[in-house]
Amino acid sequence: MRSALYVPGNRPELFDKALAGPADVLLLDLEDAVPLPDKAAARREVTAWLRATNVAPQRIWVRVNSGELGAEDLRAVAAAGVSTVCLAKTESPEQIRAADALLRAHEPRPDSVAVCALLESAAAVLAAREIAAVPRVRRLQLGEADLRADTGIDPGPDDLELLAIRTGIVLASAAAGIAPPLAPVRTDLADPEALRATTKALARMGFRGRACVHPAQVPIVNDVFTPSPARLAAARALVARFDNAQGAPVLDERGRMIDLAVVRAARRLLED
């Protein structure tokens, strides 16, 4: 999953159009994008569309609110068959377990709804490893606007001030054996080259997809997270050479020893 496009849950006229675009995931938003008076109506629009649309469930996620509004969201979208819910403002494993109880009561099949935990505070970042280890969680996502407000971090142009936090989320995901995290959105829409540069930096850091707030961002994000044909071919050749050796020492085409770490990296590239 390279890209997830946020679409306001109170804009049903955009759902089909967004789904027809290049985003790998359509992320219907019931939280920040929807004013409080419109929350209930947006929930009805999203659940009705979920029931009516005929598309692979994995392509549609829903970001739900926190607190009691979030509980109502979870009941509704789980019953409508959503594949993944993004839990806004997750700060503890207990919140995941509470969501799990609601999902179990309303999802059509056991464990059919995955959780993407959205980490938006210092408490969330410090609890990332414990949150990632809860069985229902399949992915983490950073919400850096709220995180900056909570911590007072004011990143410069290179975002160096966020490096430790971002790396920590990648490590927490890897330690828990879940999918690599979804990189944070970039709200500056006027500089596509900055989007490309920052996405490349996040990819080098271990992120394997990014959330987008505008359709124009999606092709750039997809391009960054799509391995080139040459890189894929090299990975396939390396894995085949290693497998065919059946435990004997293996050299690559340049005469260098192929160790297990190199093979693991190649397999991961092919699996992604």
Residue pairs with C-beta under 8 A, 6 or more apart in sequence:
1 24
1 25
1 179
1 182
1 208
1 209
2 24
2 208
2 209
2 210
2 221
2 222
2 224
2 225
2 226
3 22
3 23
3 24
3 25
3 209
3 210
3 211
3 212
3 217
3 218
3 221
3 222
3 225
4 23
4 24
4 25
4 26
4 27
4 61
4 182
4 209
4 210
4 211
4 212
5 18
5 21
5 23
5 25
5 26
5 27
5 211
5 212
5 213
5 215
5 217
5 218
6 27
6 29
6 33
6 63
6 185
6 211
6 212
6 213
7 14
7 15
7 18
7 26
7 27
7 28
7 29
7 33
8 14
8 29
8 33
8 34
8 42
9 28
9 29
9 30
9 33
9 34
9 42
9 43
9 45
9 46
9 62
10 33
10 34
10 35
10 38
10 41
10 42
10 45
12 45
12 46
12 49
15 26
15 28
15 49
15 53
16 53
18 26
18 215
19 26
19 53
19 55
19 59
19 60
21 215
21 218
22 218
22 219
22 222
23 212
23 215
23 218
23 222
24 59
24 209
24 222
25 58
25 59
25 60
25 61
25 84
26 59
26 60
26 61
27 61
27 62
27 63
27 86
27 211
28 46
28 49
28 60
28 61
28 62
28 63
29 62
29 63
30 39
30 42
30 43
30 46
30 62
30 63
30 64
30 65
30 73
31 63
31 64
31 65
31 66
31 88
32 88
34 42
39 65
39 69
43 72
43 73
43 76
43 77
44 76
46 62
46 76
46 77
46 80
47 76
47 77
47 79
47 80
48 80
50 60
50 62
50 77
50 80
50 81
50 82
51 80
51 81
53 60
57 81
57 82
57 83
58 83
58 84
59 83
60 82
60 83
61 82
61 83
61 84
61 85
61 86
61 116
62 73
62 77
62 82
62 84
62 85
62 86
63 85
63 86
63 88
63 118
64 70
64 73
64 74
64 77
64 85
64 86
64 87
64 88
65 73
65 88
66 87
66 88
66 89
66 95
70 87
70 88
70 99
71 102
73 85
74 85
74 99
74 102
74 103
74 106
75 102
75 105
75 106
77 85
78 85
78 102
78 103
78 106
78 107
78 113
79 106
79 107
79 108
81 108
81 112
82 113
83 112
83 113
83 114
84 113
84 114
84 115
84 116
84 138
84 139
85 99
85 103
85 113
85 114
85 115
85 116
86 115
86 116
86 117
86 118
86 141
87 95
87 96
87 99
87 115
87 116
87 117
87 118
88 118
88 120
88 143
89 118
89 120
89 121
89 124
89 143
89 146
90 96
90 117
90 118
90 119
90 120
90 124
90 131
91 119
91 121
91 123
91 124
91 127
92 123
92 127
92 130
92 131
93 127
93 130
93 131
93 133
93 134
96 115
96 117
96 131
96 134
96 136
96 137
97 134
99 115
99 136
100 115
100 134
100 135
100 136
103 113
103 115
103 136
104 110
107 113
111 136
113 136
114 136
114 137
114 138
114 139
115 134
115 136
115 137
115 138
116 137
116 138
116 139
116 140
116 141
116 182
117 124
117 131
117 132
117 137
117 139
117 140
117 141
118 141
118 142
118 143
119 125
119 128
119 131
119 140
119 141
119 142
119 143
119 147
119 169
120 142
120 143
120 144
120 145
120 146
120 147
120 150
121 146
121 147
121 150
121 151
122 147
122 150
122 151
124 131
124 147
125 147
125 165
125 168
125 169
128 140
128 168
128 169
128 172
129 171
129 172
129 175
129 176
131 137
131 140
131 172
132 140
132 172
132 173
132 175
132 176
132 178
133 176
137 176
137 178
138 178
138 179
139 173
139 178
139 179
139 180
139 181
139 182
140 169
140 172
140 173
140 178
140 181
140 182
141 181
141 182
141 184
141 211
142 165
142 166
142 169
142 181
142 182
142 183
142 184
143 184
144 162
144 184
144 185
145 187
147 153
147 165
148 154
148 155
153 161
153 162
154 161
155 161
155 162
159 198
159 201
163 205
166 183
166 202
166 205
166 207
167 205
167 206
169 181
170 180
170 181
170 205
170 206
170 207
173 179
173 180
173 181
174 180
174 206
179 208
180 206
180 207
180 208
180 209
181 206
181 207
181 208
182 207
182 209
182 210
182 211
183 199
183 202
183 207
183 209
183 210
183 211
184 210
184 211
185 210
185 211
185 212
185 213
186 194
186 195
186 198
186 199
186 213
186 217
187 213
188 194
188 195
189 213
189 214
189 216
189 217
192 216
192 217
192 220
195 217
195 220
195 221
196 220
196 223
196 224
199 210
199 220
199 221
199 224
199 225
200 224
202 210
203 224
203 225
208 225
208 272
209 221
209 225
210 221
210 224
210 225
212 218
212 221
227 235
227 269
227 272
231 269
232 269
232 270
234 266
235 266
235 267
235 269
235 270
236 266
236 270
237 253
238 252
238 258
238 262
238 263
238 266
239 263
239 266
239 267
239 270
241 250
241 252
241 258
242 250
242 258
242 263
249 257
250 257
250 258
251 257
251 258
252 258
